Amino acid sequence: MSTPSAIYVRLPNWIGDVCMSLPSLHALLDTGLPIIVCARAWAKDLLAAYPLAGFLEMTGHWRQDRATVHGHRRKHYPRGSRGLLLPDSLSSAMVFKFAGVASAGYRDDGRSLILRWPINKPRKDLHAVQSWYTLTTQALQRWNLATTLTDLDKELGLELTGQHRTDAAQALSKAGVSAGQFILIAPTATGLHKGKIKVWPHFDALTRQLQDLGHSVVMCPPPSEVDAARQNAPTALLLPPLKLGAFATLTQLAALVVCNDSGVSHVAAAAGAKQLTLFGVTEQERTGPWSSQAHCLGSASAWPSQEQTIQKVLALLG
């Protein structure tokens, strides 16, 4: 089998999932081949530090996305490119298939006839990070690509730019907050999980307790979640919204991040920030933060109490 001219990789559509796919991206880059990332527009800033051969914005409309990938392939890599599909959807497989990119991906949603290299799904108890990394390594093996792959450690290893660090530092400076001297909370989470709200119900009380003890409590939600954040933690210091790379840097600069099982949890894990993630309706084993600096409270069936949480926060603050 000839060496691929380039590898197009379709990343997932959610912020947390993109963070959990970073070990797969690192493995692809380790091949030394040109890597073109196909993902939602917001992922471009998050991945700005990576030496990508291209970033193609995906809209979720398969015909438009097919045209984007097809046009790039014809211009830059007309022959010999390969594709890796991390999402399980039929539409993502159709985009690459009809863009002329022969692809590998998990068998699912009737995709076996569309994929050139359909790969059986592993056992269901794997964490999402492990599942996508397994897919990536199997695809590389089928393409006879020599890599420096190793067993996964508990780090996602997000790379950040100087501009990310500058933007985060400026946001703190304008707010009069010093690095390492604040607790970053994320008191929101979009959508429902099996009809249940994904937000821990005691962020307001926790914020007030921490403020009474002399701690600075900060939050920095995206524009669409500002109102919900204000409602859930009205006394927390509200920073203006930041792009994802700067926000990831902000999590590194915090003494502690306290959040729901949400995109923030995974961004903090990717950045290697010390964090406490609160669970009440989702499963830590499948989608919990992949980081040695992450601590978790609660379960898929019960939120931790306010008292349990404040005690854990104070213990982590030392």
C-alpha positions in Angstrom: 0.0 0.0 0.0 1.4 3.4 -1.0 2.0 6.1 1.6 -0.9 8.6 1.8 -0.2 12.0 0.4 -2.2 13.6 3.3 -4.7 12.7 5.9 -8.1 14.4 6.3 -9.5 14.0 9.8 -13.1 14.8 10.7 -13.3 15.8 14.4 -16.5 15.6 16.5 -18.9 18.5 16.7 -18.8 19.3 20.4 -16.1 21.2 22.3 -15.6 18.5 24.9 -15.3 15.8 22.2 -12.7 17.8 20.3 -10.6 18.0 23.5 -11.0 14.3 24.0 -9.8 13.6 20.5 -6.5 15.4 21.0 -4.4 12.2 21.5 -5.7 11.0 18.2 -4.6 14.3 16.5 -1.2 14.0 18.1 -0.8 10.5 16.8 -1.7 11.7 13.3 0.7 14.6 13.4 3.4 12.2 14.6 3.3 10.5 11.2 4.9 13.5 9.6 2.3 13.6 6.9 0.2 16.7 6.1 -2.9 16.7 8.4 -6.0 18.6 7.4 -8.6 19.0 10.2 -12.2 19.2 9.2 -14.2 20.6 12.2 -16.7 23.3 13.3 -15.4 26.8 12.9 -14.8 27.4 16.7 -12.2 24.6 16.8 -9.8 26.6 14.6 -8.8 28.9 17.5 -8.5 26.0 19.9 -6.1 24.3 17.6 -4.2 27.4 16.5 -0.9 26.1 17.9 -0.9 22.9 15.9 1.2 22.6 12.6 -1.8 21.7 10.5 -1.7 21.5 6.7 -5.2 23.0 6.6 -8.3 23.6 8.6 -11.7 23.2 6.8 -14.8 24.6 8.4 -17.6 22.1 8.6 -21.2 23.4 8.7 -23.1 20.2 9.3 -24.7 20.4 5.9 -23.2 17.4 4.0 -23.4 18.8 0.5 -21.7 22.0 1.4 -19.1 20.2 3.5 -18.5 17.8 0.7 -17.8 20.7 -1.7 -15.4 22.2 0.8 -13.4 18.9 1.2 -13.6 18.1 -2.5 -12.3 21.5 -3.5 -9.4 21.4 -1.1 -8.4 17.8 -2.1 -8.5 18.6 -5.8 -6.3 21.7 -5.4 -3.8 20.4 -2.9 -3.8 16.5 -2.7 -5.5 15.2 -5.9 -4.2 11.7 -5.4 -3.5 9.4 -2.5 -5.2 11.2 0.4 -6.9 9.3 3.2 -9.6 10.1 5.6 -10.2 9.4 9.3 -13.7 9.8 10.7 -14.0 10.2 14.4 -17.8 10.8 14.4 -20.0 7.8 13.9 -22.6 9.6 11.7 -23.6 8.5 8.2 -23.4 12.1 7.0 -19.7 12.5 7.9 -18.9 9.4 6.0 -20.8 10.6 3.0 -18.9 13.9 3.0 -15.6 12.2 2.6 -16.9 9.5 0.3 -18.3 11.9 -2.2 -15.3 14.3 -1.9 -13.1 11.5 -3.1 -11.4 10.8 0.2 -11.1 7.0 1.0 -11.7 6.8 4.7 -11.5 4.7 7.9 -14.0 4.9 10.7 -16.1 2.8 13.0 -18.8 0.6 11.6 -22.1 2.3 12.6 -25.2 3.8 11.2 -25.0 1.8 8.0 -21.6 3.1 7.0 -19.8 -0.1 6.2 -20.4 0.2 2.5 -19.2 3.8 2.4 -16.0 3.4 4.3 -12.9 1.9 2.6 -11.6 0.7 6.0 -14.5 -0.1 8.3 -13.3 -0.9 11.8 -15.3 -2.8 14.5 -16.1 -0.8 17.6 -14.3 -1.8 20.8 -16.0 -2.8 24.0 -18.5 -0.3 25.3 -16.7 0.4 28.6 -13.9 2.4 27.0 -13.6 6.1 27.7 -14.2 8.3 24.7 -10.5 9.2 24.6 -9.5 5.6 24.5 -12.2 4.7 21.9 -11.1 7.4 19.4 -7.4 6.7 20.0 -8.0 3.0 19.3 -9.7 3.9 16.0 -6.8 6.1 15.1 -4.1 3.6 15.8 -6.0 0.8 13.9 -6.4 3.1 10.9 -2.7 4.0 10.9 -1.8 0.3 11.1 -4.0 -0.5 8.2 -2.2 2.2 6.2 1.2 0.7 7.1 2.3 4.0 8.7 5.1 3.8 11.2 4.4 6.0 14.3 5.7 6.6 17.7 2.5 5.5 19.4 2.6 4.7 23.0 0.0 3.7 25.6 -2.2 6.6 26.6 -1.3 8.6 29.7 -3.9 10.7 31.6 -3.1 13.9 29.7 -4.7 15.5 26.7 -1.8 17.8 26.1 -3.5 20.9 24.5 -0.9 23.2 22.9 -1.5 26.9 23.2 -0.2 30.0 21.5 1.4 33.2 22.8 -1.7 35.1 21.7 -3.9 32.8 23.8 -1.7 33.6 26.9 -1.7 37.3 26.1 -5.5 37.5 25.7 -6.1 35.6 29.0 -3.7 37.7 30.9 -5.2 40.9 29.6 -8.7 39.8 30.6 -7.5 39.1 34.2 -5.6 42.4 34.3 -8.6 44.5 33.2 -10.7 42.8 35.9 -8.0 43.4 38.6 -7.5 39.7 39.2 -4.1 38.0 39.7 -3.1 34.7 38.2 -3.3 31.8 40.7 -5.4 34.0 43.0 -8.9 33.1 41.8 -11.4 30.2 41.5 -12.9 29.8 38.1 -16.5 28.5 38.1 -18.6 27.4 35.1 -22.2 27.3 36.5 -23.8 26.5 33.1 -24.2 23.5 30.8 -26.2 23.5 27.6 -28.9 21.0 26.8 -30.4 18.1 28.7 -29.1 14.6 29.4 -31.9 12.1 29.1 -34.3 14.9 30.0 -32.3 16.0 33.1 -30.6 19.3 33.7 -26.8 19.0 33.7 -26.2 22.0 36.1 -25.3 21.4 39.8 -27.9 23.4 41.7 -25.7 25.1 44.4 -23.3 27.3 42.5 -24.8 30.5 44.1 -24.4 29.2 47.6 -20.9 27.8 46.9 -19.8 31.2 45.4 -21.0 33.1 48.5 -19.3 30.7 50.9 -16.0 31.0 49.1 -16.3 34.8 48.9 -17.0 34.9 52.7 -13.8 33.0 53.2 -11.9 35.6 51.1 -11.6 33.9 47.8 -12.1 35.6 44.4 -14.6 33.7 42.3 -14.6 34.4 38.6 -16.7 33.1 35.6 -16.2 33.6 31.9 -19.2 32.0 30.0 -19.7 32.2 26.2 -22.1 35.0 25.1 -25.0 32.6 24.7 -24.7 31.5 28.4 -24.1 34.9 30.1 -27.7 35.3 31.3 -27.8 31.7 32.7 -24.4 32.2 34.5 -25.6 35.4 36.1 -28.7 33.7 37.3 -26.9 30.7 38.7 -24.0 32.7 40.4 -25.0 36.3 40.6 -22.2 37.4 42.9 -19.3 35.9 40.9 -17.1 38.3 38.9 -18.1 38.1 35.3 -15.3 38.3 32.7 -16.0 39.2 29.1 -16.2 36.1 26.8 -13.0 34.8 25.4 -12.1 32.6 22.5 -11.5 28.9 23.3 -7.7 29.1 23.3 -7.6 32.1 25.7 -10.3 30.4 27.9 -8.2 27.3 28.1 -5.3 29.4 29.2 -7.6 31.0 31.8 -8.3 27.6 33.3 -4.5 27.1 33.7 -4.2 30.4 35.5 -6.9 29.6 38.1 -6.1 28.1 41.4 -9.0 25.7 40.8 -11.8 25.2 38.2 -15.2 24.1 39.5 -17.6 23.0 36.7 -20.3 20.7 35.6 -19.6 17.7 33.3 -19.5 19.9 30.3 -17.3 21.4 27.6 -15.5 23.5 30.3 -14.5 20.3 32.2 -12.8 18.9 29.0 -11.1 22.2 28.1 -9.7 22.4 31.6 -8.5 18.8 31.3 -6.9 19.5 27.9 -5.1 22.5 29.4 -3.9 20.4 32.4 -5.7 22.7 34.9 -6.6 21.6 38.5 -10.3 21.1 38.4 -13.3 19.7 40.3 -16.1 18.4 38.0 -19.5 17.8 39.5 -21.7 14.9 38.3 -25.4 14.3 38.8 -26.8 12.9 35.5 -23.9 11.8 33.4 -21.3 8.9 33.6 -17.8 9.8 34.7 -16.4 6.5 33.3 -17.4 7.3 29.7 -17.1 11.1 29.4 -15.4 12.4 32.6 -12.3 14.7 32.3 -9.2 12.9 31.1 -6.6 14.4 33.3 -4.4 13.6 36.3 -5.3 17.0 37.6 -9.1 16.4 37.5 -11.1 15.5 40.6 -14.8 14.4 40.5 -17.7 14.4 42.9 -21.2 12.9 42.4 -22.5 10.1 40.1 -24.9 9.6 37.3 -27.8 9.3 39.8 -27.0 11.9 42.5 -25.4 15.3 42.7 -22.9 16.0 45.5 -24.3 18.1 48.4 -23.3 21.7 49.0 -21.3 20.6 52.1 -19.5 17.8 50.3 -18.5 20.2 47.5 -17.2 23.1 49.7 -15.1 20.6 51.7 -13.6 19.2 48.6 -12.9 22.6 47.1 -11.2 23.8 50.3 -9.1 20.5 50.4 -8.0 21.0 46.8 -7.1 24.6 47.5 -4.9 23.4 50.3 
